[in-house]
Amino acid sequence: MTGYRNARPSYRTMLIATNVKLLRRSRSLTLDEMAQTVQRLGVPMSRSVLANIEVGRRDHVTVDELFAFAEVLGSSVEFLAGGIGVACTHCQDDPPDGFICAHCRRTGQED
């Protein structure tokens, strides 16, 4: 299975692809940096495969890829798969006042 069949990606696959792309960019990661980090987690990944996932040319994302993406991006599998459980896994969307979460870039606001 090559993953580049004529089938269109499912709705869920496109949600994952969109969320991966948005989070990768928000963390200022290049395609190369993200692919290399995923590889270090033991999941085969190249820049071109990641790019094909993000633009919908690949019709699936493996479970291993999904979990690696979540770990690299500091997100949850649930968020990547559709926005369920959207809180940052590091700061729970509430960094301390005056701090910026290194993963989601949220700023702690003084009340």
PARO-731851 format. One record per residue: residue in one letter; x, y, z of N, C-alpha, C, CB in turn; residue number from 1. Coordinates in nm, 4 decimals, decimal comma. Atoms other than C-alpha are relative to their C-alpha. Last residue first. Glycine has a CB too. Layout:
N
+------+----------+----------+----------+----------+----------+----------+----------+----------+----------+----------+----------+----------+------+
: resn :      n.x :      n.y :      n.z :     ca.x :     ca.y :     ca.z :      c.x :      c.y :      c.z :     cb.x :     cb.y :     cb.z : resi :
+------+----------+----------+----------+----------+----------+----------+----------+----------+----------+----------+----------+----------+------+
:    A :        X :        Y :        Z :        X :        Y :        Z :        X :        Y :        Z :        X :        Y :        Z :  NUM :
...
+------+----------+----------+----------+----------+----------+----------+----------+----------+----------+----------+----------+----------+------+
This chain:
111
+------+----------+----------+----------+----------+----------+----------+----------+----------+----------+----------+----------+----------+------+
: resn :      n.x :      n.y :      n.z :     ca.x :     ca.y :     ca.z :      c.x :      c.y :      c.z :     cb.x :     cb.y :     cb.z : resi :
+------+----------+----------+----------+----------+----------+----------+----------+----------+----------+----------+----------+----------+------+
:    D :   0,1421 :  -0,0379 :  -0,0058 :  -0,6364 :   3,9086 :   3,5703 :  -0,0209 :   0,1365 :   0,0559 :  -0,0772 :  -0,0978 :   0,0815 :  111 :
:    E :   0,0344 :  -0,0393 :  -0,1361 :  -0,2761 :   3,8649 :   3,4608 :  -0,1442 :   0,0476 :   0,0013 :   0,0959 :   0,1107 :   0,0532 :  110 :
:    Q :   0,0530 :  -0,1364 :  -0,0184 :  -0,2550 :   3,6864 :   3,1313 :  -0,0291 :   0,0246 :   0,1467 :  -0,1284 :   0,0220 :  -0,0843 :  109 :
:    G :   0,0715 :  -0,0103 :  -0,1264 :  -0,0346 :   3,3854 :   3,0651 :  -0,0407 :   0,1436 :   0,0231 :   0,0859 :  -0,0515 :   0,1167 :  108 :
:    T :  -0,0604 :  -0,0892 :  -0,0982 :   0,0562 :   3,3856 :   2,6979 :  -0,0862 :   0,0016 :   0,1259 :   0,0163 :   0,1436 :  -0,0576 :  107 :
:    R :   0,0953 :  -0,0820 :  -0,0733 :  -0,0265 :   3,0963 :   2,4681 :   0,0738 :   0,0819 :   0,1046 :  -0,1091 :  -0,0872 :   0,0657 :  106 :
:    R :  -0,0268 :  -0,1439 :   0,0120 :   0,2596 :   2,9844 :   2,2458 :  -0,1066 :   0,0878 :   0,0651 :   0,0120 :   0,0370 :  -0,1451 :  105 :
:    C :   0,1159 :  -0,0556 :   0,0701 :   0,1246 :   2,6274 :   2,2161 :   0,0113 :   0,1514 :  -0,0219 :  -0,1266 :  -0,0309 :   0,0778 :  104 :
:    H :   0,0602 :   0,0931 :   0,0952 :   0,4486 :   2,4435 :   2,2961 :  -0,1155 :   0,0621 :  -0,0774 :  -0,0483 :  -0,1234 :   0,0722 :  103 :
:    A :  -0,0933 :   0,0293 :   0,1090 :   0,6826 :   2,6897 :   2,4665 :  -0,0629 :  -0,0891 :  -0,1067 :   0,1253 :  -0,0665 :   0,0550 :  102 :
:    C :  -0,0189 :   0,1444 :   0,0141 :   0,3957 :   2,8210 :   2,6794 :   0,0886 :  -0,0255 :  -0,1219 :  -0,1377 :  -0,0743 :  -0,0138 :  101 :
:    I :   0,0507 :   0,0480 :   0,1280 :   0,4499 :   3,1934 :   2,7300 :   0,0293 :  -0,1491 :  -0,0078 :   0,0644 :   0,0775 :  -0,1208 :  100 :
:    F :  -0,0767 :   0,1009 :   0,0710 :   0,4875 :   3,3304 :   3,0825 :  -0,0658 :  -0,0344 :  -0,1331 :   0,0150 :  -0,1255 :   0,0856 :   99 :
:    G :  -0,1273 :  -0,0532 :   0,0465 :   0,3701 :   3,6552 :   3,2453 :   0,0861 :  -0,0995 :  -0,0755 :   0,0760 :   0,0514 :   0,1148 :   98 :
:    D :  -0,0016 :  -0,1414 :   0,0372 :   0,0938 :   3,4891 :   3,4430 :   0,1407 :   0,0436 :  -0,0393 :  -0,0523 :   0,0869 :   0,1156 :   97 :
:    P :  -0,0080 :  -0,0962 :  -0,1108 :   0,1363 :   3,1111 :   3,4523 :   0,0067 :   0,1437 :  -0,0514 :   0,1226 :  -0,0299 :   0,0877 :   96 :
:    P :  -0,1361 :  -0,0159 :  -0,0522 :   0,0285 :   2,9214 :   3,1398 :   0,0010 :   0,1009 :   0,1144 :   0,0967 :   0,0450 :  -0,1122 :   95 :
:    D :  -0,0061 :  -0,0981 :  -0,1073 :  -0,3428 :   2,8367 :   3,1125 :   0,1426 :   0,0112 :   0,0552 :  -0,0982 :  -0,0377 :   0,1122 :   94 :
:    D :   0,0503 :  -0,1296 :   0,0466 :  -0,4322 :   2,6494 :   2,7943 :   0,0035 :   0,1090 :   0,1065 :  -0,1406 :  -0,0156 :  -0,0493 :   93 :
:    Q :   0,1465 :   0,0085 :  -0,0123 :  -0,3744 :   2,3139 :   2,9698 :  -0,0668 :   0,1336 :  -0,0333 :  -0,0392 :  -0,0437 :   0,1423 :   92 :
:    C :   0,0437 :  -0,1064 :  -0,0918 :  -0,0059 :   2,4165 :   2,9950 :  -0,1504 :  -0,0038 :   0,0271 :   0,0378 :   0,1360 :  -0,0567 :   91 :
:    H :  -0,1072 :  -0,0475 :  -0,0878 :   0,1677 :   2,1106 :   2,8486 :  -0,0481 :   0,1049 :   0,1006 :   0,1127 :   0,0576 :  -0,0834 :   90 :
:    T :  -0,0365 :   0,1052 :  -0,0956 :  -0,1092 :   1,9037 :   2,6889 :   0,1077 :   0,0448 :   0,0968 :   0,0469 :  -0,1233 :  -0,0737 :   89 :
:    C :  -0,1416 :   0,0339 :   0,0148 :  -0,2531 :   2,2144 :   2,5239 :   0,0368 :  -0,1028 :   0,1076 :   0,0907 :   0,1282 :   0,0109 :   88 :
:    A :  -0,0961 :  -0,0626 :  -0,0907 :  -0,6303 :   2,2033 :   2,5601 :   0,1423 :  -0,0479 :  -0,0290 :  -0,0370 :  -0,0300 :   0,1460 :   87 :
:    V :  -0,0899 :  -0,0950 :   0,0635 :  -0,8259 :   2,1017 :   2,2520 :   0,1052 :   0,0627 :   0,0905 :  -0,0792 :   0,1064 :  -0,0597 :   86 :
:    G :  -0,1039 :  -0,0132 :  -0,1019 :  -0,9866 :   1,7883 :   2,3905 :   0,1083 :   0,0963 :  -0,0434 :   0,0610 :  -0,1352 :   0,0315 :   85 :
:    I :   0,0549 :   0,0422 :  -0,1287 :  -1,1752 :   1,7070 :   2,0715 :   0,1119 :   0,0118 :   0,1030 :  -0,0575 :  -0,1472 :  -0,0064 :   84 :
:    G :   0,0239 :  -0,1109 :  -0,0896 :  -1,0477 :   1,9131 :   1,7805 :  -0,0613 :  -0,0359 :   0,1331 :  -0,0851 :   0,0958 :  -0,0657 :   83 :
:    G :   0,1271 :  -0,0685 :   0,0170 :  -1,0834 :   1,6569 :   1,5110 :  -0,0337 :   0,1066 :   0,0994 :  -0,1042 :  -0,0957 :   0,0020 :   82 :
:    A :   0,1014 :   0,0775 :   0,0711 :  -0,8144 :   1,3969 :   1,4899 :  -0,1354 :   0,0694 :  -0,0066 :  -0,0161 :  -0,1337 :   0,0652 :   81 :
:    L :  -0,0394 :   0,0167 :   0,1394 :  -0,5316 :   1,6350 :   1,5795 :  -0,1084 :  -0,0696 :  -0,0816 :   0,1294 :  -0,0786 :  -0,0084 :   80 :
:    F :   0,0059 :  -0,1288 :   0,0680 :  -0,7133 :   1,7385 :   1,8964 :   0,0335 :  -0,0158 :  -0,1473 :   0,0954 :   0,1001 :   0,0655 :   79 :
:    E :   0,1393 :  -0,0413 :   0,0119 :  -0,7813 :   1,3806 :   2,0033 :  -0,0125 :   0,1329 :  -0,0734 :  -0,0639 :   0,0101 :   0,1377 :   78 :
:    V :   0,0535 :   0,0731 :   0,1147 :  -0,4234 :   1,2731 :   1,9332 :  -0,1442 :   0,0452 :  -0,0245 :   0,0069 :  -0,1548 :   0,0236 :   77 :
:    S :   0,0588 :   0,1295 :  -0,0299 :  -0,3149 :   1,5411 :   2,1761 :  -0,0476 :  -0,0638 :  -0,1297 :  -0,1168 :   0,0137 :   0,1012 :   76 :
:    S :   0,1448 :  -0,0004 :   0,0094 :  -0,0774 :   1,8275 :   2,1218 :  -0,0526 :  -0,1346 :   0,0452 :  -0,0465 :   0,0321 :  -0,1434 :   75 :
:    G :   0,0470 :  -0,0321 :  -0,1341 :   0,2831 :   1,9050 :   2,2014 :  -0,1513 :   0,0081 :   0,0060 :   0,0603 :   0,1303 :   0,0468 :   74 :
:    L :   0,0687 :  -0,1286 :  -0,0012 :   0,3611 :   1,9180 :   1,8284 :  -0,0511 :   0,0404 :   0,1379 :  -0,1144 :  -0,0036 :  -0,0959 :   73 :
:    V :  -0,0881 :  -0,1045 :   0,0521 :   0,6243 :   1,6439 :   1,8336 :  -0,0645 :   0,1383 :   0,0149 :   0,0340 :  -0,0273 :  -0,1479 :   72 :
:    E :  -0,1132 :  -0,0188 :  -0,0907 :   0,4141 :   1,4203 :   2,0578 :   0,0888 :   0,1152 :  -0,0449 :   0,0820 :  -0,1281 :   0,0096 :   71 :
:    A :   0,0484 :  -0,0572 :  -0,1258 :   0,0929 :   1,4686 :   1,8601 :   0,1151 :   0,0272 :   0,0957 :  -0,1016 :  -0,0935 :   0,0658 :   70 :
:    F :   0,0351 :  -0,1400 :   0,0249 :   0,2711 :   1,4115 :   1,5297 :  -0,0448 :   0,0673 :   0,1296 :  -0,1111 :   0,0100 :  -0,1069 :   69 :
:    A :  -0,1257 :  -0,0751 :   0,0107 :   0,4291 :   1,0924 :   1,6660 :  -0,0274 :   0,1482 :  -0,0242 :   0,0876 :  -0,0570 :  -0,1135 :   68 :
:    F :  -0,0548 :  -0,0148 :  -0,1355 :   0,0880 :   0,9620 :   1,7806 :   0,1317 :   0,0782 :  -0,0021 :   0,0218 :  -0,1386 :   0,0645 :   67 :
:    L :   0,0882 :  -0,0862 :  -0,0783 :  -0,0653 :   1,0309 :   1,4388 :   0,0550 :   0,0227 :   0,1406 :  -0,1401 :  -0,0608 :   0,0077 :   66 :
:    E :  -0,0235 :  -0,1377 :   0,0424 :   0,2317 :   0,8815 :   1,2530 :  -0,0824 :   0,0967 :   0,0841 :  -0,0334 :   0,0171 :  -0,1488 :   65 :
:    D :  -0,1328 :  -0,0394 :  -0,0479 :   0,2113 :   0,5593 :   1,4549 :   0,0311 :   0,1440 :  -0,0371 :   0,1074 :  -0,0928 :  -0,0570 :   64 :
:    V :   0,0117 :  -0,0232 :  -0,1446 :  -0,1653 :   0,5386 :   1,3924 :   0,1342 :   0,0451 :   0,0569 :  -0,0490 :  -0,1281 :   0,0726 :   63 :
:    T :  -0,0059 :   0,1189 :  -0,0841 :  -0,1046 :   0,5752 :   1,0201 :  -0,0144 :   0,0383 :   0,1470 :   0,1318 :  -0,0762 :  -0,0230 :   62 :
:    V :  -0,1050 :  -0,0240 :  -0,0993 :  -0,2281 :   0,8759 :   0,8250 :   0,0004 :  -0,1239 :   0,0881 :  -0,0245 :   0,1342 :   0,0847 :   61 :
:    H :   0,0096 :   0,0543 :  -0,1353 :  -0,4299 :   0,8124 :   0,5097 :   0,1157 :   0,0497 :   0,0859 :  -0,0017 :  -0,1538 :  -0,0035 :   60 :
:    D :   0,1376 :   0,0247 :  -0,0433 :  -0,5154 :   0,9351 :   0,1597 :  -0,0142 :  -0,0595 :   0,1392 :  -0,0654 :  -0,0899 :  -0,0963 :   59 :
:    R :  -0,0098 :   0,1337 :  -0,0598 :  -0,1879 :   1,1015 :   0,0735 :  -0,1322 :  -0,0274 :   0,0691 :   0,1214 :  -0,0112 :   0,1012 :   58 :
:    R :  -0,0371 :   0,0922 :   0,1079 :  -0,2224 :   1,3932 :  -0,1671 :   0,0176 :  -0,1421 :   0,0512 :   0,1283 :   0,0465 :  -0,0677 :   57 :
:    G :   0,1042 :   0,0943 :   0,0372 :  -0,4177 :   1,5839 :   0,0967 :   0,0313 :  -0,0898 :  -0,1173 :  -0,1211 :   0,0728 :  -0,0294 :   56 :
:    V :   0,0796 :  -0,0535 :   0,1116 :  -0,1981 :   1,8934 :   0,1240 :  -0,1048 :  -0,0976 :  -0,0511 :   0,0909 :   0,0385 :  -0,1136 :   55 :
:    E :   0,0564 :  -0,1323 :  -0,0286 :  -0,0615 :   1,8183 :   0,4719 :  -0,0875 :   0,0547 :  -0,1118 :   0,1107 :   0,0968 :   0,0273 :   54 :
:    I :   0,1058 :   0,0133 :  -0,1006 :  -0,0152 :   1,4454 :   0,4085 :  -0,0689 :   0,1352 :   0,0180 :   0,0578 :  -0,0513 :   0,1360 :   53 :
:    N :   0,1136 :   0,0653 :   0,0646 :   0,1756 :   1,5100 :   0,0868 :  -0,1154 :  -0,0227 :   0,0959 :   0,0429 :  -0,1318 :  -0,0597 :   52 :
:    A :   0,0632 :  -0,0988 :   0,0883 :   0,4021 :   1,7599 :   0,2647 :  -0,1225 :  -0,0599 :  -0,0680 :   0,1003 :   0,0506 :  -0,1059 :   51 :
:    L :   0,0694 :  -0,0959 :  -0,0854 :   0,4720 :   1,5052 :   0,5394 :  -0,0726 :   0,1051 :  -0,0847 :   0,0995 :   0,0681 :   0,0963 :   50 :
:    V :   0,1170 :   0,0700 :  -0,0548 :   0,5547 :   1,2375 :   0,2816 :  -0,0808 :   0,0960 :   0,0871 :   0,0435 :  -0,1253 :   0,0825 :   49 :
:    S :   0,1011 :   0,0117 :   0,1054 :   0,7799 :   1,4824 :   0,0941 :  -0,1252 :  -0,0733 :   0,0494 :   0,0586 :  -0,0730 :  -0,1211 :   48 :
:    R :   0,0596 :  -0,1304 :   0,0252 :   0,9722 :   1,5852 :   0,4068 :  -0,1130 :  -0,0136 :  -0,1013 :   0,1062 :   0,1001 :  -0,0501 :   47 :
:    S :  -0,0848 :  -0,0890 :   0,0799 :   1,0326 :   1,2239 :   0,4956 :  -0,0738 :   0,1320 :  -0,0182 :   0,0361 :  -0,0643 :  -0,1389 :   46 :
:    M :   0,0635 :  -0,1224 :   0,0486 :   0,8876 :   1,0070 :   0,7699 :   0,1018 :   0,0785 :  -0,0804 :  -0,0561 :   0,0856 :   0,1176 :   45 :
:    P :  -0,0525 :  -0,0432 :   0,1299 :   0,9539 :   0,6591 :   0,9086 :  -0,0772 :   0,1218 :  -0,0516 :  -0,0077 :  -0,1155 :  -0,1025 :   44 :
:    V :   0,1048 :   0,0113 :   0,1009 :   0,8435 :   0,6517 :   1,2746 :   0,0567 :   0,0494 :  -0,1333 :  -0,1281 :   0,0817 :   0,0411 :   43 :
:    G :   0,0072 :   0,1350 :   0,0546 :   1,1161 :   0,5774 :   1,5282 :  -0,1084 :  -0,0219 :  -0,1038 :  -0,0202 :  -0,0950 :   0,1095 :   42 :
:    L :   0,0925 :   0,0759 :  -0,0837 :   1,0756 :   0,8861 :   1,7449 :  -0,0202 :  -0,1423 :  -0,0529 :  -0,1345 :   0,0722 :   0,0084 :   41 :
:    R :  -0,0712 :   0,0290 :  -0,1255 :   1,3862 :   1,0289 :   1,5785 :  -0,0874 :  -0,0763 :   0,0995 :   0,0487 :   0,1301 :   0,0638 :   40 :
:    Q :  -0,0921 :   0,1128 :   0,0241 :   1,1992 :   0,9961 :   1,2473 :   0,0742 :  -0,0383 :   0,1286 :   0,1021 :   0,0361 :  -0,1113 :   39 :
:    V :   0,0846 :   0,1192 :   0,0047 :   0,9213 :   1,2234 :   1,3790 :   0,0869 :  -0,1243 :  -0,0203 :  -0,1058 :   0,0119 :  -0,1134 :   38 :
:    T :   0,0388 :   0,0258 :  -0,1382 :   1,1860 :   1,4812 :   1,4678 :  -0,0890 :  -0,1231 :   0,0091 :  -0,0717 :   0,1216 :   0,0592 :   37 :
:    Q :  -0,1159 :   0,0543 :  -0,0702 :   1,3385 :   1,4572 :   1,1196 :  -0,0333 :  -0,0332 :   0,1454 :   0,1164 :   0,0990 :  -0,0057 :   36 :
:    A :  -0,0231 :   0,1365 :   0,0487 :   0,9985 :   1,5021 :   0,9538 :   0,1170 :  -0,0646 :   0,0738 :   0,0269 :   0,0006 :  -0,1520 :   35 :
:    M :   0,1053 :   0,0870 :  -0,0536 :   0,9205 :   1,8051 :   1,1711 :   0,0236 :  -0,1450 :  -0,0417 :  -0,1390 :   0,0471 :  -0,0478 :   34 :
:    E :  -0,0180 :   0,0144 :  -0,1447 :   1,2529 :   1,9726 :   1,1003 :  -0,1022 :  -0,0952 :   0,0599 :  -0,0097 :   0,1359 :   0,0685 :   33 :
:    D :  -0,1195 :   0,0811 :  -0,0266 :   1,2279 :   1,9060 :   0,7253 :   0,0189 :  -0,0246 :   0,1492 :   0,1243 :   0,0681 :  -0,0573 :   32 :
:    L :   0,0333 :   0,1381 :   0,0345 :   0,8702 :   2,0364 :   0,7006 :   0,1171 :  -0,0926 :   0,0319 :  -0,0380 :  -0,0110 :  -0,1489 :   31 :
:    T :   0,0026 :   0,0256 :   0,1428 :   0,9817 :   2,3496 :   0,8826 :  -0,0438 :  -0,1442 :  -0,0236 :   0,1388 :   0,0273 :  -0,0640 :   30 :
:    L :  -0,0752 :   0,1171 :   0,0450 :   0,8801 :   2,4082 :   1,2425 :  -0,0090 :  -0,0103 :  -0,1513 :  -0,0530 :  -0,1296 :   0,0669 :   29 :
:    S :  -0,1118 :  -0,0406 :   0,0861 :   0,7761 :   2,7567 :   1,3503 :   0,0902 :  -0,1170 :  -0,0376 :   0,0823 :   0,1072 :   0,0691 :   28 :
:    R :  -0,1201 :   0,0297 :  -0,0774 :   0,5546 :   2,6223 :   1,6296 :   0,1275 :   0,0303 :  -0,0777 :  -0,0006 :  -0,1451 :   0,0428 :   27 :
:    S :   0,0064 :  -0,0836 :  -0,1207 :   0,2487 :   2,7882 :   1,4772 :   0,1208 :  -0,0222 :   0,0894 :  -0,1282 :  -0,0288 :   0,0782 :   26 :
:    R :  -0,0329 :  -0,1388 :   0,0330 :   0,3504 :   2,6382 :   1,1413 :  -0,0004 :   0,0887 :   0,1244 :  -0,0987 :   0,0547 :  -0,1033 :   25 :
:    R :  -0,1414 :  -0,0022 :   0,0417 :   0,3569 :   2,2842 :   1,2767 :   0,0422 :   0,1434 :  -0,0287 :   0,0231 :  -0,0897 :  -0,1257 :   24 :
:    L :  -0,0852 :   0,0061 :  -0,1197 :   0,0291 :   2,3454 :   1,4614 :   0,1481 :   0,0045 :  -0,0361 :  -0,0299 :  -0,1271 :   0,0801 :   23 :
:    L :   0,0178 :  -0,1216 :  -0,0804 :  -0,1519 :   2,4633 :   1,1483 :   0,0911 :   0,0007 :   0,1226 :  -0,1460 :   0,0133 :   0,0440 :   22 :
:    K :  -0,0588 :  -0,1142 :   0,0716 :  -0,0073 :   2,1871 :   0,9274 :  -0,0096 :   0,1283 :   0,0830 :  -0,0703 :   0,0199 :  -0,1359 :   21 :
:    V :  -0,1459 :   0,0172 :  -0,0013 :  -0,0826 :   1,9117 :   1,1784 :   0,0664 :   0,1207 :  -0,0652 :   0,0413 :  -0,1310 :  -0,0733 :   20 :
:    N :  -0,0468 :  -0,0314 :  -0,1351 :  -0,4364 :   2,0450 :   1,2278 :   0,1511 :  -0,0148 :   0,0124 :  -0,0691 :  -0,0897 :   0,1016 :   19 :
:    T :   0,0151 :  -0,1441 :  -0,0238 :  -0,5036 :   2,0523 :   0,8542 :   0,0541 :   0,0391 :   0,1366 :  -0,1472 :   0,0413 :  -0,0116 :   18 :
:    A :  -0,0969 :  -0,0707 :   0,0847 :  -0,3662 :   1,7026 :   0,7969 :  -0,0032 :   0,1501 :   0,0252 :  -0,0277 :  -0,0282 :  -0,1477 :   17 :
:    I :  -0,1333 :   0,0244 :  -0,0551 :  -0,5595 :   1,5582 :   1,0914 :   0,1031 :   0,0806 :  -0,0781 :   0,0348 :  -0,1512 :  -0,0037 :   16 :
:    L :  -0,0071 :  -0,0731 :  -0,1274 :  -0,8814 :   1,7188 :   0,9733 :   0,1382 :  -0,0144 :   0,0623 :  -0,1078 :  -0,0507 :   0,0981 :   15 :
:    M :  -0,0206 :  -0,1412 :   0,0337 :  -0,8105 :   1,5938 :   0,6187 :   0,0015 :   0,0874 :   0,1257 :  -0,1096 :   0,0484 :  -0,0965 :   14 :
:    T :  -0,1391 :  -0,0163 :   0,0440 :  -0,7657 :   1,2399 :   0,7503 :   0,0290 :   0,1454 :  -0,0346 :   0,0294 :  -0,0899 :  -0,1214 :   13 :
:    R :  -0,0844 :   0,0069 :  -0,1200 :  -1,0963 :   1,2668 :   0,9409 :   0,1471 :   0,0196 :  -0,0377 :  -0,0194 :  -0,1359 :   0,0728 :   12 :
:    Y :   0,0184 :  -0,1233 :  -0,0756 :  -1,2845 :   1,3826 :   0,6278 :   0,0934 :   0,0032 :   0,1205 :  -0,1461 :   0,0143 :   0,0451 :   11 :
:    S :   0,1246 :  -0,0108 :  -0,0754 :  -1,1404 :   1,0923 :   0,4341 :  -0,0062 :   0,1350 :   0,0709 :  -0,0125 :  -0,1157 :   0,1022 :   10 :
:    P :  -0,0119 :   0,0212 :  -0,1449 :  -0,8590 :   1,1422 :   0,1861 :  -0,1364 :   0,0142 :   0,0660 :   0,1006 :   0,1001 :   0,0624 :    9 :
:    R :  -0,0162 :  -0,1258 :  -0,0727 :  -0,9616 :   1,1130 :  -0,1788 :   0,0139 :  -0,0316 :   0,1479 :  -0,1202 :   0,0966 :  -0,0256 :    8 :
:    A :   0,1040 :  -0,0339 :  -0,0969 :  -0,9012 :   0,7828 :  -0,3494 :   0,0299 :   0,1344 :   0,0652 :  -0,0122 :  -0,1099 :   0,1071 :    7 :
:    N :   0,0862 :  -0,1041 :   0,0557 :  -0,6731 :   0,7761 :  -0,6517 :  -0,1107 :   0,0420 :   0,0946 :  -0,0601 :  -0,0471 :  -0,1288 :    6 :
:    R :   0,1022 :   0,0524 :   0,0889 :  -0,4135 :   0,5866 :  -0,4554 :  -0,0810 :   0,1165 :  -0,0536 :  -0,0911 :  -0,1027 :   0,0727 :    5 :
:    Y :   0,0220 :  -0,1009 :   0,1029 :  -0,1091 :   0,7561 :  -0,3094 :  -0,0974 :  -0,0525 :  -0,1043 :   0,1330 :   0,0406 :  -0,0662 :    4 :
:    G :   0,0615 :  -0,1176 :  -0,0590 :  -0,0916 :   0,5680 :   0,0185 :  -0,0285 :   0,1097 :  -0,0999 :   0,0867 :   0,0531 :   0,1073 :    3 :
:    T :  -0,0851 :  -0,1175 :   0,0118 :   0,1616 :   0,3215 :  -0,1155 :  -0,0583 :   0,1229 :   0,0659 :   0,0264 :   0,0291 :  -0,1432 :    2 :
:    M :   0,0850 :  -0,1176 :   0,0000 :   0,0000 :   0,0000 :   0,0000 :   0,0893 :   0,1236 :   0,0000 :  -0,0966 :   0,0000 :   0,1224 :    1 :
+------+----------+----------+----------+----------+----------+----------+----------+----------+----------+----------+----------+----------+------+
